Amino acid sequence: MSSSTKPGSAFFSDMSFPDQLYGVLVRSTIQHGYLVDIKPPAMPDGYRLYTATDIPGENRLTVDGTNIPIFTPYEIQYYGEPLGILVGPDHETVQELVASVLVETELLSPLTQTDSFASSQVVAKRIHFSGDPDKKLDKSKNVFETTCETSPQDHFYAEPLGVAVTVSSKKLDIYCATQWPFHVRNSVSAVLDIDPSEILVHPTAIGEPLDGKIWFPSLLAAQAALACVLSHKPVVLSFSRQEDFLFSVKSAPARVQYRTVLDENNALKAMSVRILINAGAYSPLINEIVDRMTIAALGPYYCPEFKVETFALKTSLPPMGAFAGWGEAQVSFALENHIARIQSELKLSPTEWKLENLLDRGSITPTGGELKQVRRYEELFDLVCYKSDFYRKHTAYDLLNRERENLKDTPLRGIAIVCGFQNNGFSSKTPPGGKYAASVTMDTDGKVHISAAITSESMRKITIKHAAKILELETDLIRFTDESSDFLLTSGPETLSGKLTILLPLVEKCCTFLQKQRFRNPLPITVKRTYKPPRSDTWDASLLQGNPYISTTPAVCAVEVELDPLTWTPHVRKTWFAIDAGEILDDRIVRTAIRKSFSAACSKTMAEYLVLRDGRFTPGDSVQYDILQASELPSVDIQLLESAEPPRGVGSIPLLLFPAAFSAALFQILRQGITSLPIRPEDIYTLFAEKEKPV
């Protein structure tokens, strides 16, 4: 490896190796069918093609019970599915050879998502209910109903995906940006049929993964590792920006339908929710996504009778996976969109109605657990309303928009306020090999070494700062151990919420015990702690009963929008957040995390439009895919409540709340709801044109 690079601090693409080969994947050119034959062209010396028949071990990647072929041996499930890897010393030549590979196939009809589907298409489902909401809905004459859809979203990493594999010191060294190094190691071990101890995984700079680098890097690592072992040379498999866009995992698109009836006091009486998730050909995390969307369906509100039906459907689309929030953001958008319609039609105060219908400490949650956390929503609402001048603006805009004769009467403005919470530390189940552990060692020289699967640089700074406070040491005496899998304790995936709610408390426990022992026992001292999932009597994953999360982060968001009547383009005048994130260990890092998530939320809501044509993304989409630039982001005000409670995650808050608040603000202007994401000017124009059509 180049001496100028260092794993963990360098991007994968900055690395190079002597005598390395370049790998390019050979992919299917049909959406669904059978693979008949693969015929490579005549290849120069030093160029080789490896397929499923060359795999010495298992031809599969396993995550949470889902198996994905490393290279498909027979049935092609989606356009672009890997069939093999072609390697050689010149990257351009490899690409030319891949383009000349002849793939013979037999076509089959693709699987699609519709409202009516066969049971064989269902890869995961949940039906969770309380009481008999259907009876209440059938009897009511005033049922509110909305259906919202969210399209796939690309993670659009700063660095396209890739992996480098080489052999050194009698070990297989793997360099890649991954949230789960031990899954990379175990997957490669199974594919190559070698002992995990012979594999060393070096996590490289991960950037902002948005929970999209949990399992996919393991697939790339297995493909490149096979080529490395068989060719006896280092292999670099690096996606171009276009290849990353076309073939990397996207967030799973979803359709969410709400049907609600209120009681005589306009409180929630009964609610029916139906969620359809397009899981693509493979979705290894789909069981957790289904569970989390089901649990999140009622949001922060109390409803005595409800039914939530969630179905994940297999289709002939590329693999679909998690995004920050694991589907909870899609549900939050649909729920708050639904609530905004109810409040508008009945002319209800958005703040008063929400506060009257919110769950708080002592309430029984939709999963039957007792809410033990004080959520402080009243403080959060007061703070956002004061900062945004919400009451005055909402009243004025509502009056103007109701009396306006047409959209040429400017200015066209709306403001909306929504609430919700980020769930932290999902307890549904720990995947095989996914336990969490941390250790802290103090050497004889007083220096401290932390071993924990925390790859985020900002999270490492928070952890070191917190450890220094407990141990009463300077931060420069504390560091993390080598980041490779040989030196880290076996651990599960590093997710957005798991870093604060699982890994940080483990390090804290280690440091607290170490502080008690360091003056009583001789150094060095090592303290290790392992995360223990909740007992079955506190959370029953099979029944979705109990308390599924370690903690929640309550938040309120207001968005003020102005609509340009000439271009139909909505502009965000300003956004306000108030968040109860527990103890703030580093104010700057917390605000930076919120702003980064806010950037992704704005881009998802207003710009990132993905279209699948015949089961694939087209190359032109990678050029036309809009990502909001920093200069285009609206102004945002972030308020953090003071608290002595344990730190809680904030990384998903804007993604959970901003899209719904933005849509609700547009609702106040248009008097109609935008029910899909992203929200484009042409969608607003179409909605207005439909409204203006003569009956």
LOMARVEX-927376 format. One record per residue (C-alpha): y, x, z; residue in one letter. Coordinates in steps of 0.05 Angstrom, whole numbers, padded with zeros to 5 digits, always signed. Each point is the difference from the previous one (the first is absolute). Layout:
YXZA;...
//
This chain:
+00000+00000+00000M;+00071+00023-00013S;+00027+00036+00060S;+00065-00039-00004S;-00035-00065+00019T;-00022-00026+00066K;-00043-00062+00010P;+00035-00057+00035G;+00070+00026-00015S;-00008+00005-00076A;-00012-00052-00052F;-00067+00003-00035F;+00033+00011-00067S;+00032+00065+00025D;-00069+00033+00008M;-00037+00043-00049S;-00066+00038+00002F;-00026+00060-00040P;-00047-00018-00058D;+00010-00074+00013Q;-00024-00056-00046L;+00039-00063-00015Y;-00035-00066+00006G;+00016-00065-00037V;-00038-00064+00011L;-00036-00035-00057V;+00014-00075+00009R;-00027-00066-00026S;+00038-00033-00056T;-00024-00070+00015I;+00012-00048+00058Q;-00071-00022+00013H;-00066+00019-00032G;-00059+00048-00002Y;+00004+00074-00012L;-00048+00017-00057V;+00014+00073-00013D;+00051+00056+00009I;+00004+00050-00058K;+00046+00060+00011P;+00027+00038-00060P;-00021+00071-00015A;+00031+00040+00056M;+00022+00073+00003P;-00030+00047+00050D;+00024-00013+00071G;+00009-00075-00010Y;-00049-00049+00032R;-00009-00075+00010L;-00032-00025+00064Y;-00022-00073+00009T;-00041-00042+00049A;-00065+00033-00022T;+00026+00067+00027D;+00012-00024+00072I;-00051+00031+00047P;+00012-00048+00058G;+00026-00071+00005E;+00040-00027-00058N;+00045-00041+00045R;+00059+00000+00046L;-00010-00044+00061T;+00056-00031+00040V;-00010-00057+00050D;-00063-00024-00036G;+00029+00003-00070T;-00032+00048-00050N;+00039+00028-00059I;-00035+00043-00053P;+00026+00071-00007I;-00016-00007-00074F;-00026-00067-00024T;-00072+00008-00026P;-00008-00068-00034Y;+00045-00060+00012E;+00074+00010-00013I;+00041-00042+00048Q;+00072+00013-00023Y;+00042+00033-00053Y;+00008+00074+00015G;-00060+00006+00046E;-00022+00074+00004P;-00062+00017-00041L;+00003+00075+00008G;+00043+00061+00008I;+00013+00052-00055L;+00022+00069+00024V;+00025+00063-00034G;+00049+00058+00007P;+00055-00030-00043D;+00029-00067+00021H;+00025-00021-00069E;-00067+00015-00032T;-00035-00040+00054V;+00044-00060-00015Q;-00014+00006-00075E;-00075+00003+00013L;+00002-00061+00046V;+00036-00039-00055A;-00058+00018-00047S;-00056-00023+00047V;-00037-00059-00032L;-00018-00054+00050V;-00049-00054-00024E;+00003-00065+00038T;-00025-00072+00000E;+00054-00051+00016L;-00005-00053+00054L;+00049-00055+00019S;+00050+00023+00053P;+00004-00032+00068L;+00067-00034+00013T;+00035-00034+00058Q;+00009-00075-00001T;+00009-00054+00052D;-00072-00021-00011S;-00049+00057+00005F;-00074+00013+00008A;-00028+00021+00067S;-00026+00064-00033S;+00072+00022-00010Q;+00017-00002+00074V;-00004+00069+00030V;+00031-00018+00067A;+00023-00064+00033K;+00025-00028+00066R;+00009-00072+00022I;+00037-00005+00065H;+00023-00066+00031F;+00021-00039+00061S;-00003-00075+00005G;-00003-00044-00062D;+00063+00015-00041P;-00028-00034-00063D;-00001-00066+00036K;+00073+00007+00020K;+00020+00021-00070L;-00037-00057-00034D;+00033-00051+00045K;+00071+00027-00006S;+00048-00027-00052K;+00044+00062+00003N;-00040+00063-00014V;+00037+00064-00017F;-00036+00044-00051E;+00016+00067-00032T;-00041+00051-00038T;+00022+00073-00005C;-00027+00056-00042E;+00008+00075+00005T;-00018+00048-00056S;-00032+00069+00008P;+00045+00055+00024Q;-00007+00074-00017D;+00007+00049+00057H;+00038+00047-00047F;-00010+00063+00040Y;+00048+00058-00005A;-00058+00042-00024E;-00053-00030-00047P;-00071-00001+00028L;-00045+00061-00007G;-00049+00046+00033V;-00020+00073-00003A;-00069+00026+00019V;-00023+00072+00006T;-00053+00040+00036V;+00020+00053+00050S;-00032+00030+00062S;-00064-00036-00017K;+00034-00067+00007K;+00025-00052-00048L;+00075-00004+00009D;+00034-00065-00020I;+00075-00007-00005Y;+00029-00071-00006C;+00051-00047+00030A;-00042-00048+00042T;+00009-00045+00060Q;-00074+00009+00017W;-00025+00073-00006P;-00067-00016+00032F;-00016-00054-00050H;+00014+00051-00055V;-00048+00049+00033R;-00055-00051+00012N;+00006-00030-00070S;-00006+00067-00035V;-00058+00018+00046S;-00039-00062-00022A;+00015+00010-00074V;-00019+00073-00002L;-00056-00008+00051D;+00025+00057+00044I;+00015+00004+00074D;+00070-00022+00021P;+00009+00066+00037S;+00000+00035-00067E;+00063-00038-00021I;+00071+00015+00022L;+00054-00051-00015V;+00073+00025-00001H;+00049-00059+00000P;+00061+00016-00042T;+00069-00030+00005A;-00010-00075+00000I;+00070-00027-00011G;+00006-00074+00014E;-00071-00026-00010P;+00015-00073+00018L;-00074-00005+00020D;-00021+00013-00073G;-00034+00068+00012K;-00055-00023+00046I;-00061-00001-00045W;+00022+00015-00072F;+00009+00076+00011P;-00074+00002+00022S;-00021-00026-00068L;+00041+00053-00037L;-00026+00054+00047A;-00072-00019-00014A;+00011+00002-00075Q;+00035+00068+00001A;-00050+00029+00051A;-00058-00018-00045L;+00032+00038-00058A;+00017+00059+00045C;-00070+00008+00027V;-00034-00007-00068L;+00049+00045-00037S;+00005+00051+00057H;+00076+00003-00009K;+00061-00032+00033P;+00016-00068-00030V;+00068-00034+00001V;+00002-00074-00014L;+00073-00020-00006S;+00026-00067-00025F;+00061-00003-00043S;+00054-00050+00022R;-00025-00049-00053Q;-00074+00008+00019E;+00018-00010+00073D;+00037-00064-00018F;-00055-00027-00045L;-00061+00015+00043F;+00019+00009+00073S;-00013-00055+00051V;+00053-00055+00004K;+00015-00051+00054S;-00044-00061-00008A;+00037-00059-00032P;-00004-00065+00039A;+00015-00074-00005R;+00017-00035+00066V;+00006-00076+00006Q;+00030-00034+00062Y;-00004-00074+00017R;+00036-00022+00063T;+00017-00063+00038V;+00050-00004+00058L;+00001-00045+00061D;+00056-00048+00020E;+00039+00059+00030N;-00006+00041-00064N;-00048+00049+00034A;-00062+00025-00037L;-00055-00051+00007K;-00054+00021-00050A;-00005+00054-00053M;-00050+00016-00054S;+00001+00069-00033V;-00040+00023-00060R;+00001+00073-00021I;-00030+00027-00064L;-00003+00076-00006I;-00016+00035-00065N;-00044+00058+00024A;-00012+00030-00068G;-00066+00031-00018A;-00003+00037+00067Y;+00041-00005+00063S;-00031+00041+00056P;+00050-00023+00052L;-00004-00074-00019I;-00034-00024+00064N;+00057+00026+00043E;+00052-00025-00049I;-00031-00070+00002V;-00003+00001+00076D;+00071+00023+00008R;+00028-00050-00050M;-00038-00056+00035T;+00025+00020+00068I;+00072+00006-00026A;+00001-00067-00035A;+00037-00037+00056L;+00047+00058+00013G;+00038-00002+00065P;-00002-00076+00005Y;-00040-00049+00042Y;-00038-00056-00037C;-00051-00041+00040P;-00045-00017-00059E;-00011+00046-00059F;-00051+00024-00051K;+00003+00066-00037V;-00047+00012-00059E;+00002+00070-00029T;-00042+00021-00060F;-00002+00068-00034A;-00026-00005-00071L;-00034+00053-00043K;+00032+00006-00068T;-00003+00048-00059S;+00065+00035+00021L;+00009+00071+00027P;-00015+00010+00074P;+00051-00034+00045M;+00015+00025+00070G;+00048+00002+00058A;+00075+00009+00001F;+00042+00008+00063A;-00015-00063+00040G;-00069-00011-00029W;+00017-00067-00031G;+00041-00024+00059E;+00064+00010-00041A;-00024-00049-00053Q;-00017-00052+00052V;+00066+00010+00036S;+00038-00011-00066F;-00039-00064-00014A;+00007-00027+00071L;+00075+00013+00007E;+00012-00027-00070N;-00037-00064+00022H;+00040-00004+00065I;+00066+00009-00038A;-00016-00060-00044R;-00016-00043+00061I;+00064+00020+00035Q;+00042-00012-00063S;-00029-00069-00015E;+00008-00024+00072L;+00066+00037+00011K;-00027+00036+00061L;+00034+00059+00033S;-00041+00061-00020P;+00011+00035+00066T;-00010-00058+00047E;-00062-00026-00036W;-00032+00068+00000K;+00014+00014+00073L;-00029-00068+00019E;-00064+00012-00039N;-00013+00073+00017L;-00058+00026+00042L;+00020+00041+00061D;-00032+00031+00061R;-00054-00045+00029G;-00009-00039-00064S;-00069-00007-00032I;-00001+00033-00068T;-00036-00028-00062P;-00058+00046+00017T;-00007-00030+00069G;+00026+00060+00039G;+00055-00002+00051E;+00065+00033-00023L;+00015+00051+00055K;+00060+00033-00034Q;+00071-00025+00009V;+00027-00002-00071R;+00075-00006+00016R;+00014-00041-00062Y;+00061-00033+00031E;+00033+00068+00009E;-00020+00020-00071L;+00029-00063-00030F;+00065+00006+00040D;+00009+00072-00022L;-00011-00013-00074V;+00042-00064+00000C;+00057+00038+00034Y;-00003+00060-00046K;-00005-00042-00064S;+00047-00057+00022D;-00059-00043-00019F;+00021-00068+00028Y;+00068-00001-00034R;-00026+00025-00067K;-00062-00044-00001H;+00041-00063+00015T;+00053+00017-00052A;-00049+00020-00055Y;-00043-00061+00013D;+00059-00046-00007L;+00025+00034-00064L;-00069+00001-00032N;-00015-00072+00015R;+00066-00025-00028E;+00002+00047-00060R;-00005-00037-00067E;-00026+00060-00039N;-00013+00074+00007L;+00064+00018-00035K;+00038-00014+00064D;+00002+00069+00032T;-00013+00036+00045P;-00074-00018+00004L;-00023+00024+00068R;-00055-00013+00049G;-00024+00028+00065I;-00067-00008+00035A;-00034+00023+00063I;-00075+00010+00012V;-00043+00027+00055C;-00069+00029+00008G;-00036+00060+00028F;-00038+00061-00022Q;-00071+00003+00027N;-00021+00068+00027N;-00070+00027+00009G;-00048-00050-00030F;-00062-00007+00044S;-00044-00039-00046S;-00049+00057-00008K;-00003+00075-00006T;-00032+00021-00066P;-00060+00048+00002P;+00024+00069+00017G;+00068-00030+00015G;+00007+00012+00074K;+00066+00029+00024Y;+00005+00061+00046A;+00051+00052+00021A;-00001+00063+00042S;+00053+00044+00031V;-00011+00073+00020T;+00044+00045+00042M;-00015+00074-00010D;+00008+00055+00051T;+00069+00017-00030D;+00024-00071+00014G;+00000-00021-00073K;-00027-00069-00016V;-00042-00021-00060H;-00009-00073-00020I;-00059-00022-00042S;+00010-00070-00029A;-00005-00029-00070A;+00075-00007-00008I;+00023+00026-00068T;+00070-00031-00002S;+00052+00053+00015E;+00047-00050+00034S;-00056-00027+00043M;-00019+00071+00019R;+00071+00013+00023K;-00001-00063+00043I;-00068+00020+00030T;+00022+00071+00016I;+00065-00026+00031K;-00038-00050+00043H;-00051+00052+00021A;+00055+00049+00019A;+00032-00054+00045K;-00066-00013+00037I;-00018+00074+00007L;+00071+00021+00017E;+00000+00053-00055L;+00044+00020-00058E;-00022-00030-00066T;-00009+00069-00032D;-00058+00013+00046L;-00039-00059-00029I;-00032-00004-00068R;-00055-00035-00037F;-00064+00037-00016T;-00023+00017-00071D;+00001-00064-00041E;-00068+00010-00033S;-00059-00043+00018S;-00034+00058+00036D;+00053+00002+00053F;+00018-00073+00006L;-00040-00048+00043L;-00039-00051-00040T;+00046-00058-00010S;+00011-00065-00038G;+00055-00011-00051P;+00072+00015+00018E;+00033-00067-00013T;+00073-00019+00008L;-00011-00038+00065S;-00057+00042+00027G;+00041+00063+00009K;+00044-00030+00055L;-00048-00048+00032T;-00064+00040+00000I;+00010+00074-00012L;+00065+00010+00039L;-00027-00033+00063P;-00062+00044-00005L;+00043+00063-00002V;+00042-00029+00057E;-00062-00010+00043K;-00023+00071-00015C;+00067+00029+00019C;+00006-00041+00064T;-00068+00023+00024F;+00014+00072-00022L;+00066+00000+00039Q;-00039-00019+00063K;-00052+00055-00010Q;+00041+00058-00025R;+00024+00022+00069F;-00068-00012+00033R;-00049+00032-00048N;+00001+00065-00040P;+00021-00001-00073L;-00020-00013-00054P;-00010-00074+00011I;-00021-00050-00054T;+00005-00075+00010V;-00031-00048-00050K;+00008-00075-00004R;-00034-00051-00046T;+00026-00068-00019Y;-00044-00057+00025K;+00005-00065-00038P;+00013-00063+00041P;-00059-00032+00035R;-00033-00058-00033S;+00029-00047+00053D;+00071+00017-00022T;-00012-00002-00076W;-00058-00031-00038D;+00007+00022-00072A;-00055-00046-00025S;+00036-00062+00024L;+00072+00026-00004L;+00008-00017+00073Q;+00042+00038+00051G;+00055+00053-00009N;-00012+00039-00064P;+00058+00050+00006Y;+00019+00052+00051I;+00073-00022-00005S;+00050-00035-00045T;+00071+00020-00020T;+00046-00062-00001P;+00058+00001-00048A;+00054-00044-00031V;+00032+00011-00068C;+00060-00032-00034A;+00018+00010-00073V;+00065-00020-00035E;-00005-00009-00075V;+00049-00013-00056E;-00023-00025-00068L;+00035+00020-00064D;+00004-00064-00043P;+00007+00040-00065L;-00061+00045+00006T;-00038-00040+00052W;-00008+00064+00039T;-00002-00006+00076P;+00036+00054+00040H;-00013+00013+00074V;+00067+00005+00035R;-00032+00025+00064K;-00064-00002+00042T;-00006+00000+00075W;-00061+00016+00042F;-00010-00006+00075A;-00066+00030+00025I;-00035+00005+00067D;-00039+00065-00012A;-00013+00018+00072G;+00023+00068+00025E;+00035+00038-00056I;-00026+00071+00003L;+00044+00026-00057D;+00056-00046-00024D;+00012+00038-00065R;-00074+00000-00021I;-00008-00074+00017V;+00061-00019-00041R;-00023+00044-00058T;-00068-00035+00000A;+00034-00068-00002I;+00047+00021-00056R;-00058+00026-00042K;-00038-00065+00009S;+00064-00038-00016F;+00005+00038-00065S;-00072-00020-00018A;+00014-00073+00020A;+00063-00005-00042C;-00036+00031-00060S;-00059-00047+00008K;+00044-00061+00006T;+00051+00014-00055M;-00029+00050-00049A;-00074+00018-00002E;-00031-00047-00051Y;-00072+00013-00021L;-00036-00038-00054V;-00074+00003-00014L;-00018-00011-00073R;-00074-00009-00016D;-00018+00031+00066G;+00042+00062-00004R;+00069+00028+00009F;+00029+00025-00065T;+00028+00071-00008P;+00069-00028-00014G;+00001-00032+00069D;+00001+00069+00033S;+00066+00015-00034V;+00030-00069+00010Q;-00023-00008+00073Y;+00065-00004+00039D;+00007+00034+00067I;+00067-00010+00034L;+00036+00066+00008Q;+00034+00020+00065A;+00068-00014-00030S;-00021-00071-00016E;-00022-00018+00070L;+00042-00051+00038P;+00034+00016+00066S;-00045-00011+00061V;+00017-00005+00074D;-00057+00017+00048I;+00003-00020+00074Q;-00054+00025+00048L;-00008-00034+00068L;-00003+00045+00060E;-00069-00003+00032S;-00046+00037+00047A;-00062-00029-00033E;-00048+00046-00037P;+00024+00020-00070P;-00019-00048-00056R;-00003+00008-00075G;+00058-00018-00046V;-00023+00023-00068G;-00018-00068-00028S;+00057-00042+00029I;+00045-00001-00062P;-00059-00015-00046L;-00019-00058+00045L;+00068-00032+00007L;+00049+00021-00055F;-00035-00036-00059P;-00002-00065+00038A;+00073+00005+00024A;+00023+00018-00070F;-00037-00059-00031S;+00026-00048+00054A;+00072+00023-00013A;-00010-00016-00074L;-00029-00067+00020F;+00066-00017+00034Q;+00037+00014-00065I;-00049-00033-00049L;-00026-00055+00044R;-00068+00019-00026Q;-00050+00052+00022G;-00021+00063-00036I;-00074+00002+00011T;-00022+00066-00031S;+00014+00074+00008L;+00035+00038-00028P;+00061-00046-00010I;+00030+00013-00069R;+00064-00027-00032P;-00041-00035-00054E;-00040-00036+00054D;+00064-00025+00032I;+00027-00023-00067Y;-00065-00036-00016T;+00002-00035+00067L;+00072-00022-00011F;-00014-00023-00071A;-00058-00043+00023E;+00044-00030+00053K;+00054-00018-00051E;-00047-00033-00049K;+00014-00075-00008P;-00054-00044+00031V;
//
